[in-house]
């Protein structure tokens, strides 16, 4: 749902309703598609291809309107602030988390975005804790059942981005590697088609291994259960969104209720693809900056802002008298309300908190159980953003220490000695048996062949450091 | 402002992932063919008017669905309110043909107590050299389930109009004969309703140009 004219998907402007004459069988051919020619799609153009600053082929999507350019001086200042933060990340996360949040709201400098997303999501820590694991998964053949579906989707993700434009090109190859690795990492979850655009956005900002771990964090920490069998989590969030709408945009709520338009109809693509197929690109990036820092509440806020500004007044509803008109309006959202500065401001001003979402989650979960019984897929608890994720794994870097001081005989009491100690106790039970740096990846360890690790570990930590520099 | 229509039929388009559901619908509603199409996430929604007899227009509300099995928990809620359906398979993909039976079973369970008039569509017939399903066996399967069979191509605009209008005509006949009736609380068929209180009985000619603002 909700492909708008200005979006990154493939929707093109034009009425969807017409009489037969208007949409003739043959005549109205491909030339109507202003989205690029065959040779561009197949990467065989050879000639010069102009791309915008985000890597999208110029002319492949409707103009975004004037982009807000951050003055160069400001940008340089922000870059140096971000560099300082990234170099002292744990300290900043522990003590000045609010400052990080503020800086994410202002927008992460493009040169550091990929790195920042890895730090915020905890993908970086995960990679360090599981050095070599991606390579293991990458070398495994994978389940043909998933490979087939993934392969069919590869050329359909942002086909007008320079990275994904050529069939079998490096972007599509990496996308395959990341998605395949995930099906091996979580065989019980496999592959969900909505994961592909998310992985593709990550790959536009970082190498495959880093993108894989960020994807893992999104699927397990930010949006647990979204891509799992039965899709219960997204349906629950639809109900939560609708309930929040009641509170924050009652006119829109009433209208949608009256027309019996289920939230699932308009929010599935929004949320499952984290708006990457809905918003103009500059807005996607700003939303993702905040999403990585503050978690799912950002998605709820974006959804509420879009609904409020589309259906939030009787004036706006005049042209939405039927179900179809409303749906069409939600599909072809007004570019003004998706424009970067406006949208970000609105998102920040909307007072929807984690607490609202959690409270509503409990209410909707209860309703769900009453009407449909127990959830069939149990997902891990949702963590609301970078701070929550970081707190859930305190001192995760410590796990990389060479001295395995965690191994203690059962029952031994350690003298209390600050945070370091707390962490040891917490992980004691989990880690003792594993004797490794992977407190949360026990299930996954089975796949790692013994003996392969040390080599990979060293090679990997090196390559990850290298790539950071590349993306600086 | 909308054009006047006699009935509104709600159709659903189902079938495996990548058989070309969205492309077929786009060709029909927008008259264009996209070389690449985003995989549908969840449910999408299109509309077009069809003139089945001079002056008699049917408004088709066409529901596009995600093909991946995972999305069925979402899409199956939309079977119930559909009067007709296009069940697609890709003639170059044998598995998508083998799954036709499963799709029919799946809908049967979730459409009770109503029924959907299905047409079986062998899609991508422009790729005849890569064909993995013969016309004969597809026709046989369709007949076994009491469906019509048609082969289409969104790329070359072959039979796209026919697939939709034939199905629309068949449903229209069933409605005329009273085999399908308009029911309260069911969205499959609705009789002419025009917003802003312009009734279909009135001889008003309206442009169907829609505001896109």
Interface residues (C-beta under 8 A of the other chain):
Chain A: X1 X3 X9 X10 X12 X13 X14 X15 X16 X17 X18 X19 X20 X22 X23 X24 X25 X26 X28 X29 X30 X32 X33 X35 X38 X41 X149 X152 X153 X155 X156 X159 X192 X193 X194 X196 X197 X227 X229 X230 X231 X232 X234 X235 X262 X264 X265 X268 X269 X272 X273 X277 X319 X321 X322 X324 X325 X327 X328 X331 X332 X334
Chain B: X2 X3 X17 X18 X28 X29 X30 X31 X32 X33 X34 X35 X36 X37 X38 X39 X41 X42 X43 X44 X45 X46 X47 X48 X49 X50 X51 X57 X61 X66 X68 X70 X71 X73 X74 X77 X156 X157 X160 X161 X195 X196 X208 X209 X210 X211 X212 X213
